[in-house]
């Protein structure tokens, strides 16, 4: 199933945000070439006091909230910073119409935010050759959620060295959070992990006897979904989410959990609160 995206709404909401820029120096080469002057790249150089005419997108609002002093971040001049967007296209990402719709909105929001960075962006959905993303609208044709496995389950994800990475999945597959996050962050400049789930996937309700069918073709299971089963499941899901969050923090990465059914504007705010996006 390929999500359908309301691009007018996505571009309207995304117009107020971009990917959060790292506030500390980034080791290694981010783009094809670094210049010697001050420009609009993603490698932090220094702060200086705000002056009329400065780009408001570079104002450090967090510092202003603490000190009430307007300061702007200056970045080292650079050509073509690199962003790798990883989207899980396994069938579980479109298990219902609501989740598929939410996935499309989230992907559109992140594609637009990447475009705001004027970067060399690519989309990774499998270990095969990544697709260049020239315009945000191109993301729609790449989200055909019919694969049996997530690209994240493969031994190799074709990242570029020194790239900024955004990874989106429900992460509802067997994994060790520390090992997975370490693999995703290796040789990268910045990593954001976004987990998207249905509310029922995080907080199921008591339903009695049910047959559970794995949409990715891994079998069926008959079980009684009683109060104890629900409590056990919630505990396991919370451990999974906490494991990703802790592993991300250890790796210096950003982590956000998004619930399907949340408005795009609220999702953007939640991503900004988690440090994945920042206001323009």
C-alpha positions in Angstrom: 0.0 0.0 0.0 1.4 3.4 -1.0 0.3 6.3 1.3 -1.6 9.2 -0.3 -0.2 12.6 0.7 -2.0 15.9 1.0 0.9 18.0 -0.3 -0.7 21.3 0.3 -1.1 20.6 4.0 2.3 19.0 4.3 4.1 22.0 2.7 2.0 24.5 4.8 3.0 22.8 8.1 6.6 22.1 7.0 7.1 25.7 5.9 7.7 26.6 9.5 10.3 23.9 10.2 13.5 22.4 9.0 15.8 19.6 10.2 17.4 20.6 13.5 21.0 21.8 12.9 23.7 20.4 15.2 24.9 23.0 17.7 28.4 21.5 18.2 31.2 21.0 15.7 30.8 18.0 13.5 33.9 15.9 12.8 34.5 14.8 9.2 33.5 16.1 5.9 29.7 16.7 5.5 29.5 17.9 1.9 31.6 17.6 -1.2 33.7 20.6 -0.3 34.1 22.9 2.7 34.9 26.6 2.2 36.9 28.9 4.5 34.2 31.5 5.0 30.9 31.7 7.0 28.0 30.3 5.2 24.8 28.2 5.6 26.2 24.8 6.1 25.6 22.4 8.9 29.0 22.6 10.6 28.8 25.0 13.5 31.6 27.7 13.6 30.7 30.2 16.3 28.1 32.4 18.0 27.8 36.2 17.7 25.2 38.7 18.8 22.2 39.2 16.6 22.3 42.3 14.2 19.4 43.7 12.1 19.3 41.9 8.8 20.6 38.5 10.1 18.8 35.4 9.0 16.2 34.7 11.8 16.5 31.0 11.0 20.0 31.0 12.6 18.8 32.6 15.9 19.4 30.3 18.8 16.0 30.6 20.5 16.9 28.1 23.2 19.8 30.4 24.3 17.5 33.4 24.1 15.0 31.7 26.4 17.8 31.2 29.0 19.6 34.6 28.7 17.2 37.0 26.9 20.1 37.8 24.6 19.6 37.2 20.8 22.5 35.3 19.3 22.9 33.8 15.9 24.8 30.6 15.0 27.3 30.9 12.2 28.2 27.9 10.1 31.2 27.1 8.0 30.6 27.5 4.3 29.9 24.2 2.6 28.7 22.7 -0.6 25.9 20.1 -0.6 25.5 18.8 2.9 24.3 15.2 2.7 21.1 13.8 4.2 20.1 10.1 4.1 16.4 9.5 4.8 15.7 5.9 5.7 12.1 4.7 5.4 10.8 1.3 6.5 8.6 0.0 3.7 7.7 -3.3 5.3 4.0 -4.2 5.3 3.5 -3.3 9.0 4.0 0.4 8.2 0.7 0.3 6.3 -1.2 -2.3 8.3 -4.2 0.0 8.5 -5.4 3.0 6.5 -4.8 5.2 9.5 -1.2 4.1 9.8 -0.5 4.4 6.1 -2.0 7.9 6.1 0.1 8.9 9.1 3.2 7.5 7.5 2.6 9.5 4.3 2.2 12.7 6.3 5.3 12.0 8.4 7.4 11.2 5.3 6.2 14.3 3.6 7.0 16.5 6.6 10.5 15.1 6.8 11.1 15.4 3.1 10.1 19.0 3.1 12.2 19.7 6.2 15.2 18.2 4.3 14.5 20.3 1.3 14.7 23.4 3.6 18.3 22.5 4.4 19.1 22.8 0.6 21.0 19.5 1.0 21.9 16.6 -1.2 19.2 14.2 0.0 18.7 10.5 -0.8 16.0 8.0 0.2 16.9 4.5 1.4 14.2 1.8 1.5 16.4 -1.2 0.9 20.0 -2.3 0.7 19.9 -1.5 -3.0 21.0 1.8 -4.5 19.4 4.7 -2.8 17.1 7.1 -4.7 18.1 10.8 -5.0 15.4 13.1 -3.7 15.3 16.2 -5.8 11.8 17.4 -4.8 9.8 16.4 -1.6 6.9 15.2 -3.8 9.1 12.3 -5.1 8.9 10.6 -1.7 5.3 9.5 -2.4 6.2 6.9 -5.1 9.0 5.4 -2.9 6.7 4.5 0.0 5.3 1.2 -1.4 4.9 -0.7 1.9 4.8 -4.2 0.6 8.2 -5.6 1.6 8.5 -8.6 3.9 11.5 -7.1 5.8 12.5 -3.6 6.9 15.7 -2.2 5.4 16.8 -1.9 9.0 16.9 -5.6 9.4 19.5 -6.0 6.7 23.2 -6.3 7.6 24.0 -3.2 5.5 22.3 0.1 5.1 23.9 2.1 2.3 24.7 5.3 4.2 27.2 7.9 3.1 30.1 8.6 5.4 29.5 11.9 7.4 25.8 12.1 6.4 22.9 13.4 8.4 20.5 10.5 8.9 16.8 10.3 9.6 15.4 6.8 10.2 11.6 6.2 10.3 10.1 2.8 11.3 7.7 1.2 13.8 10.7 -0.9 15.0 8.3 -3.8 15.5 10.8 -6.4 14.5 13.4 -8.3 16.6 16.4 -6.2 17.3 18.9 -5.1 20.0 18.4 -1.4 20.4 22.0 -0.6 21.3 23.4 -2.6 18.4 20.9 -1.2 15.9 21.5 2.4 16.9 25.2 1.9 16.9 25.0 0.6 13.3 22.8 3.4 12.2 25.0 6.1 13.7 28.4 4.6 12.6 30.4 7.1 10.6 27.5 9.6 10.5 27.4 13.3 11.5 23.9 13.3 13.1 21.1 10.8 13.6 17.4 11.1 14.3 15.2 8.1 15.0 11.5 8.4 14.6 9.2 5.6 15.7 5.7 5.6 14.2 3.0 3.3 15.7 -0.7 3.0 16.0 -2.3 3.8 19.3 -3.4 0.2 19.5 0.1 -1.0 18.8 1.3 0.9 21.9 -1.8 0.5 24.1 -4.0 -2.4 23.0 -7.3 -3.1 24.7 -8.8 -6.3 26.1 -10.5 -8.1 23.2 -10.9 -11.8 24.3 -10.1 -14.6 21.8 -8.4 -13.4 18.6 -6.4 -14.8 15.8 -3.3 -12.6 15.2 -2.0 -12.6 11.6 1.5 -11.4 10.8 1.0 -9.1 7.7 4.6 -9.8 6.7 3.9 -13.5 6.2 5.5 -14.9 9.3 2.5 -16.9 10.5 -0.6 -16.8 12.7 -1.2 -17.1 16.4 -4.5 -17.8 18.3 -4.5 -16.2 21.7 -6.8 -14.8 24.4 -6.2 -11.0 24.8 -7.2 -10.6 28.4 -6.1 -8.1 31.0 -2.9 -9.9 31.8 -1.9 -10.3 28.2 -2.5 -6.6 27.6 -0.4 -5.6 30.6 2.4 -7.9 29.6 2.3 -6.5 26.0 2.3 -2.9 27.2 5.3 -3.6 29.4 7.2 -5.1 26.5 6.3 -2.3 24.2 7.4 0.3 26.8 10.7 -1.5 27.2 11.2 -1.5 23.4 10.5 2.2 23.2 12.7 3.0 26.2 15.5 0.9 24.8 15.5 2.9 21.6 15.3 6.2 23.5 18.2 5.2 25.8 20.3 3.8 23.0 19.8 7.0 20.9 20.8 9.2 23.9 24.0 7.1 24.4 24.9 7.6 20.7 24.1 11.3 20.8 21.1 10.8 18.5 17.6 12.2 18.7 14.6 10.0 19.3 10.9 10.7 18.9 7.8 8.5 19.1 4.8 9.5 16.9 1.3 8.1 17.2 -0.8 7.6 14.1 -3.8 9.8 14.1 -2.0 12.9 15.5 -2.4 16.0 13.4 0.6 16.9 11.2 1.0 20.2 13.0 1.2 18.4 16.3 3.6 15.9 14.9 5.9 18.7 13.8 5.8 20.2 17.3 6.6 16.8 18.8 9.5 16.4 16.5 10.8 19.9 17.3 10.5 19.1 21.0 12.6 16.0 20.5 15.3 17.9 18.6 14.5 16.3 15.2 13.1 19.6 13.7 13.6 23.2 14.6 11.5 26.3 13.8 12.5 28.4 10.9 
